[in-house]
C-alpha cells in the first residue's frame, strides 16, 4: 500500500537514521499497532537496557582495564567499547525513553543551549558513532591473531600497540568529523513576541558544502559507520572459520605463553568473549547496512510504506540497544574471572558496610552512655539541692 511522501524535519533525530514525520492529511493515524508496541518497548524495555548498560557495565570497565596489563591487550579495547556503548546508550536510548516519559527531547535541549554546545554535541555524537564500530573491528583483528597465530600474541597484541592503534583511529575519525565546527550552528527564529525557535542545523552558506552535506555525507556515513566495519569484521571472521574448518589453527604453547602472560586461563575466556561479540556485531551491522542501503535507495521516492519502515526501525533499534546493553551479561555468564571479581567486590563492600554499621552502633552506644551519665549527674545535683 502506497502512502504520501514523508517530509522529514531538518534536524534529524539522533538514532538509526529515521526521524518522526509530520502528521499530514491522508496519512494513517499514529496510534495502535506498531506505535503501541514502540510505546511499550520505550517505556518498559529501555529502562532495563539502561540499567544493564550502566550499573552492570561500570564494574566490568574497571576489571577489563586491569586485565589489559596481565591478560590481553584486547581487554583494553573491550573496556573502551563498553565505555562507548554506555555513551551511545545514554544519549540515544536514554533520550528515546525520556521523550516517551516526559515528552521532552534532552538532545535538543542540550544543543539549543548555545552555539558552542550545538557544534560540540554534533561533533561528539557523530564521532562516537564512528569510533564504536571501528573499535569492534580492531577487537576482531586481535581475535584473528590470537586464534590463527597464538604464539605471536605477546609481541603483536601488546598494550602499547593497542594505545597506538586507538590513537590513530581517533585522529583519523576526528578529521572526518571536524567539519561540524564550521558547518553546523545554532540559529534563532522569533515565532512571536514570547516564543523563540532554536535550531541546530547546517549554517555554512555555500552551495558546494550544501550539496556535499546532503548528497555526499550520507554515503560517507554509511561507508565508514556501517558497511566497511561490517565487511572487515566479516572477512576476519570468515578467515577464522575457514582455519577452524581446516584444522589449521595453531595450538597454544601454554608454557611459552606463561612467560609473557600472568593469567593464560583468563586469556582463553576473554578470547571466547571477544569472538562472540565480534559475531554479534557482524550480525547487527549486517541488518543495519541492509537497512541503510534501502533507505538511501528510496530516499527520494515519492511514495513510501511508512508503516513497514517504522516496523523495521523499531526492530533495529531494539536489536542495536540490546547489543549495546547486554554485552555485560556475557561476561557474567561465561567468564569465571569476572564472577570471582564481582564476588570479591561484593564481599569487600559487605565487609565495609558491616564495619561501618558496627562503628555506628558503637558510637551510638557511647553517646547513649554519655547521655545517661549526664542525666545521672543532673539528677544527683538536684537531689542534693533539695536536701
C-alpha positions as CSV (number, residue, x, y, z in Angstrom):
1,X,0.0,0.0,0.0
2,X,1.4,3.4,-1.0
3,X,1.4,6.4,1.3
4,X,2.1,10.0,0.5
5,X,5.7,11.2,0.6
6,X,7.1,11.7,4.0
7,X,8.8,15.1,4.8
8,X,11.4,14.8,7.5
9,X,12.5,17.5,9.8
10,X,15.7,19.4,9.0
11,X,17.2,18.5,12.4
12,X,17.4,14.7,12.1
13,X,16.6,12.7,15.2
14,X,19.8,11.1,16.6
15,X,19.4,7.4,16.3
16,X,19.4,4.9,13.4
17,X,18.5,7.4,10.7
18,X,14.7,7.8,10.9
19,X,13.0,10.9,12.3
20,X,9.4,11.3,13.1
21,X,7.3,12.7,10.3
22,X,4.8,15.5,10.4
23,X,1.1,14.5,10.6
24,X,-0.3,15.2,7.2
25,X,-3.7,14.7,5.5
26,X,-4.4,11.2,4.2
27,X,-1.7,9.7,6.5
28,X,-2.5,6.8,8.8
29,X,-3.1,7.5,12.4
30,X,0.0,7.3,14.7
31,X,-1.9,5.1,17.1
32,X,-2.3,1.4,17.5
33,X,-0.3,-1.4,16.0
34,X,3.4,-0.8,15.8
35,X,3.0,2.5,17.6
36,X,1.6,0.8,20.7
37,X,4.5,-1.7,20.5
38,X,7.0,1.1,20.2
39,X,5.5,2.9,23.2
40,X,5.6,-0.3,25.3
41,X,9.2,-1.0,24.4
42,X,10.4,2.5,25.1
43,X,8.5,2.6,28.4
44,X,9.4,-0.8,29.9
45,X,12.3,-2.3,27.9
46,X,14.6,0.7,27.5
47,X,15.0,1.2,31.3
48,X,16.2,-2.4,31.6
49,X,18.7,-1.7,28.8
50,X,19.9,1.5,30.6
51,X,20.3,-0.4,33.9
52,X,22.4,-3.2,32.3
53,X,24.4,-0.8,30.2
54,X,25.4,1.4,33.1
55,X,25.2,-0.1,36.5
56,X,26.2,-3.6,35.5
57,X,28.8,-2.4,33.0
58,X,30.8,0.0,35.2
59,X,32.5,-2.7,37.3
60,X,33.4,-4.5,34.0
61,X,35.2,-1.5,32.7
62,X,37.4,-1.4,35.8
63,X,38.1,-5.2,35.6
64,X,38.9,-5.1,31.9
65,X,41.2,-2.2,32.3
66,X,43.2,-4.1,34.9
67,X,43.2,-7.2,32.8
68,X,44.8,-5.3,29.9
69,X,48.0,-5.4,31.9
70,X,48.1,-9.0,32.9
71,X,45.7,-10.9,30.5
72,X,45.4,-9.5,27.0
73,X,45.7,-6.1,25.2
74,X,42.2,-6.6,23.7
75,X,40.9,-6.2,27.2
76,X,41.8,-2.5,26.8
77,X,39.7,-2.3,23.6
78,X,36.8,-4.2,25.4
79,X,36.9,-1.6,28.1
80,X,36.9,1.2,25.6
81,X,33.9,-0.3,23.7
82,X,31.9,-0.7,26.9
83,X,32.5,2.9,27.6
84,X,31.4,3.9,24.1
85,X,28.4,1.7,24.5
86,X,27.4,3.5,27.7
87,X,27.7,6.8,26.0
88,X,25.6,5.7,23.0
89,X,23.0,4.0,25.2
90,X,22.6,7.1,27.4
91,X,22.5,9.6,24.6
92,X,20.1,7.7,22.3
93,X,18.3,5.0,24.2
94,X,18.1,7.3,27.3
95,X,16.8,10.2,25.1
96,X,14.2,8.0,23.5
97,X,13.0,6.8,26.9
98,X,13.0,10.4,28.2
99,X,10.9,11.6,25.3
100,X,8.4,8.9,25.8
101,X,8.0,9.5,29.6
102,X,8.5,13.3,29.9
103,X,7.6,14.5,26.3
104,X,10.9,16.4,26.1
105,X,14.0,15.9,23.9
106,X,17.1,16.1,26.0
107,X,19.4,16.2,22.9
108,X,17.5,19.2,21.6
109,X,17.7,20.9,25.0
110,X,21.4,20.4,25.1
111,X,22.2,21.6,21.6
112,X,20.0,24.6,21.9
113,X,21.8,26.0,24.9
114,X,24.4,27.9,22.9
115,X,26.2,27.8,19.5
116,X,29.2,26.1,21.1
117,X,27.0,23.3,22.6
118,X,25.4,22.8,19.1
119,X,28.8,22.4,17.4
120,X,30.4,20.3,20.2
121,X,27.4,18.0,20.7
122,X,27.1,17.4,17.0
123,X,30.7,16.6,16.6
124,X,30.9,14.3,19.7
125,X,27.7,12.4,18.8
126,X,29.0,11.7,15.3
127,X,32.5,10.9,16.5
128,X,31.3,8.3,19.0
129,X,29.1,6.7,16.3
130,X,32.1,6.4,14.1
131,X,34.5,5.2,16.8
132,X,32.4,2.4,18.3
133,X,32.3,0.1,15.2
134,X,36.0,0.6,14.5
135,X,37.0,-0.5,18.0
136,X,35.0,-3.7,17.4
137,X,36.9,-4.1,14.1
138,X,40.2,-4.0,16.0
139,X,38.9,-6.5,18.6
140,X,38.1,-8.9,15.7
141,X,41.6,-8.5,14.3
142,X,43.0,-9.3,17.7
143,X,40.8,-12.4,17.9
144,X,42.1,-13.5,14.5
145,X,45.7,-13.1,15.6
146,X,45.1,-14.9,18.9
147,X,43.4,-17.9,17.1
148,X,45.5,-18.2,14.0
149,X,48.8,-17.0,15.4
150,X,48.5,-17.6,19.1
151,X,52.3,-17.7,19.8
152,X,52.6,-14.2,18.4
153,X,50.2,-12.6,20.8
154,X,52.9,-11.5,23.3
155,X,54.5,-9.1,20.7
156,X,51.7,-8.4,18.2
157,X,48.9,-7.7,20.8
158,X,50.6,-5.5,23.4
159,X,49.1,-2.7,25.4
160,X,51.4,-0.2,23.8
161,X,50.3,-1.2,20.3
162,X,46.6,-1.1,21.5
163,X,47.0,2.5,22.6
164,X,48.8,3.5,19.4
165,X,46.1,1.9,17.3
166,X,43.3,3.6,19.2
167,X,45.2,7.0,18.9
168,X,45.5,6.5,15.2
169,X,41.8,5.7,14.8
170,X,40.8,8.7,17.0
171,X,43.0,11.1,14.9
172,X,41.5,9.9,11.6
173,X,37.9,10.0,12.8
174,X,38.5,13.4,14.3
175,X,39.5,14.8,10.8
176,X,36.4,13.1,9.3
177,X,34.1,14.8,11.8
178,X,35.9,18.1,12.1
179,X,33.7,19.9,9.6
180,X,30.9,20.2,12.3
181,X,32.7,23.1,13.9
182,X,32.3,25.3,10.9
183,X,29.3,23.8,9.0
184,X,26.8,23.5,11.9
185,X,25.5,26.3,14.1
186,X,22.6,27.4,16.2
187,X,20.0,29.9,14.7
188,X,17.1,31.6,16.3
189,X,13.8,32.4,14.8
190,X,11.2,34.6,16.5
191,X,7.8,32.9,16.3
192,X,6.0,35.6,18.3
193,X,6.8,38.1,21.0
194,X,7.2,35.4,23.7
195,X,8.5,32.4,21.8
196,X,11.8,31.8,20.0
197,X,12.6,28.7,18.0
198,X,16.2,27.5,18.2
199,X,17.5,25.1,15.5
200,X,20.9,23.4,15.3
201,X,21.5,22.8,11.6
202,X,23.7,23.4,8.6
203,X,24.6,27.2,8.5
204,X,27.6,27.2,6.2
205,X,26.3,29.4,3.3
206,X,27.9,27.6,0.4
207,X,26.3,25.7,-2.4
208,X,29.1,23.2,-2.7
209,X,29.0,22.5,1.1
210,X,25.3,22.1,1.0
211,X,25.4,19.6,-1.9
212,X,28.2,17.8,-0.1
213,X,26.2,17.6,3.2
214,X,23.0,16.5,1.5
215,X,24.4,14.2,-1.2
216,X,27.8,13.0,-0.3
217,X,27.9,13.0,3.6
218,X,25.1,10.3,3.9
219,X,27.2,7.9,1.8
220,X,30.4,8.7,3.8
221,X,28.5,7.9,7.0
222,X,27.1,4.7,5.5
223,X,30.5,3.5,4.4
224,X,32.5,4.3,7.5
225,X,29.8,3.7,10.1
226,X,28.2,0.6,8.8
227,X,29.4,-1.1,5.6
228,X,33.2,-1.0,5.8
229,X,33.3,-2.1,9.5
230,X,30.9,-4.9,8.7
231,X,32.9,-6.1,5.7
232,X,36.2,-6.0,7.5
233,X,34.8,-7.8,10.5
234,X,33.1,-10.4,8.3
235,X,36.4,-11.1,6.3
236,X,38.3,-11.8,9.5
237,X,35.5,-13.9,10.9
238,X,35.4,-15.9,7.7
239,X,39.2,-16.4,7.9
240,X,38.8,-17.7,11.5
241,X,36.0,-20.0,10.4
242,X,38.0,-21.3,7.4
243,X,41.0,-22.0,9.6
244,X,38.8,-23.8,12.1
245,X,37.2,-26.0,9.5
246,X,40.5,-26.9,8.0
247,X,42.0,-27.6,11.5
248,X,44.8,-25.1,10.7
249,X,44.5,-23.2,14.0
250,X,47.8,-23.2,15.8
251,X,47.7,-24.6,19.2
252,X,48.6,-22.6,22.3
253,X,52.0,-23.3,23.8
254,X,50.8,-22.7,27.3
255,X,54.1,-22.9,29.0
256,X,55.6,-20.5,26.5
257,X,52.7,-18.0,26.9
258,X,53.0,-18.2,30.7
259,X,56.4,-16.5,30.3
260,X,54.6,-13.4,29.0
261,X,51.0,-13.6,30.4
262,X,50.2,-13.9,34.1
263,X,46.7,-15.4,33.5
264,X,46.5,-17.6,30.5
265,X,43.2,-19.2,31.5
266,X,41.6,-15.7,31.6
267,X,43.1,-15.1,28.2
268,X,41.1,-18.1,26.8
269,X,37.9,-16.7,28.4
270,X,38.4,-13.2,27.0
271,X,39.2,-14.5,23.6
272,X,36.0,-16.5,23.5
273,X,34.0,-13.5,24.7
274,X,35.7,-11.2,22.1
275,X,34.8,-13.8,19.4
276,X,31.2,-13.9,20.4
277,X,30.9,-10.1,20.5
278,X,32.5,-9.9,17.0
279,X,29.9,-12.3,15.6
280,X,27.1,-10.5,17.3
281,X,28.5,-7.2,16.0
282,X,28.6,-8.5,12.4
283,X,25.0,-9.7,12.6
284,X,23.7,-6.4,13.9
285,X,25.6,-4.3,11.4
286,X,24.6,-6.6,8.5
287,X,21.0,-5.7,9.2
288,X,21.8,-2.1,9.7
289,X,23.8,-2.0,6.4
290,X,20.9,-3.5,4.5
291,X,18.5,-1.0,6.1
292,X,20.8,1.9,5.2
293,X,21.0,0.7,1.6
294,X,17.3,0.6,1.3
295,X,16.9,4.0,3.0
296,X,19.4,5.6,0.6
297,X,17.8,3.9,-2.4
298,X,14.3,5.2,-1.6
299,X,15.4,8.5,-0.1
300,X,13.9,10.5,-3.0
301,X,10.9,8.2,-3.6
302,X,7.5,9.9,-3.9
303,X,5.8,7.1,-2.0
304,X,6.9,5.1,0.9
305,X,5.3,2.4,3.1
306,X,5.9,4.2,6.4
307,X,4.3,1.5,8.5
308,X,6.7,-1.1,7.2
309,X,9.7,1.3,7.6
310,X,8.5,2.0,11.1
311,X,8.4,-1.7,12.0
312,X,11.9,-2.1,10.7
313,X,13.2,1.0,12.5
314,X,11.7,-0.2,15.9
315,X,13.1,-3.7,15.4
316,X,16.6,-2.4,14.5
317,X,16.6,0.0,17.5
318,X,15.7,-2.9,19.8
319,X,18.4,-5.1,18.4
320,X,21.0,-2.3,18.5
321,X,20.2,-1.2,22.0
322,X,20.3,-4.8,23.2
323,X,23.7,-5.2,21.6
324,X,24.9,-2.1,23.4
325,X,23.5,-3.0,26.8
326,X,23.6,-6.8,27.1
327,X,27.3,-7.3,26.4
328,X,28.0,-7.3,30.1
329,X,25.7,-10.3,30.7
330,X,28.1,-12.4,28.5
331,X,31.0,-11.6,30.8
332,X,29.0,-12.5,33.9
333,X,27.8,-15.8,32.3
334,X,30.9,-17.0,30.5
335,X,33.9,-15.5,32.5
336,X,34.9,-17.2,35.8
337,X,37.3,-14.3,36.4
338,X,34.5,-11.8,36.1
339,X,32.4,-13.7,38.6
340,X,35.3,-14.0,41.0
341,X,36.0,-10.3,40.7
342,X,32.4,-9.4,41.3
343,X,32.1,-11.8,44.2
344,X,35.3,-10.4,45.7
345,X,33.9,-6.8,45.2
346,X,30.6,-7.8,46.8
347,X,32.4,-9.3,49.8
348,X,34.6,-6.2,50.2
349,X,31.6,-3.9,50.1
350,X,29.7,-6.1,52.5
351,X,32.6,-6.1,54.9
352,X,33.0,-2.3,54.6
353,X,29.2,-1.8,55.3
354,X,29.3,-4.2,58.2
355,X,32.3,-2.5,59.7
356,X,30.7,0.9,59.2
357,X,27.5,-0.4,60.8
358,X,29.4,-1.7,63.8
359,X,31.2,1.5,64.2
360,X,27.9,3.4,64.0
361,X,26.4,1.1,66.7
362,X,29.5,1.6,69.0
363,X,29.3,5.4,68.5
364,X,25.6,5.3,69.3
365,X,26.2,3.2,72.4
366,X,28.9,5.6,73.5
367,X,26.6,8.6,73.0
368,X,23.8,6.8,75.0
369,X,26.2,6.1,77.9
370,X,27.4,9.7,77.9
371,X,23.8,10.9,77.9
372,X,22.9,8.6,80.7
373,X,25.9,9.7,82.7
374,X,24.9,13.4,82.2
375,X,21.3,12.6,83.2
376,X,22.6,10.8,86.4
377,X,24.8,13.8,87.3
378,X,21.9,16.2,86.8
379,X,19.6,14.1,89.0
380,X,22.3,13.9,91.7
381,X,22.8,17.6,91.8
382,X,19.0,18.2,92.0
383,X,18.7,15.7,94.9
384,X,21.5,17.3,96.9
385,X,19.9,20.7,96.4
386,X,16.6,19.5,97.8
387,X,18.3,18.0,100.8
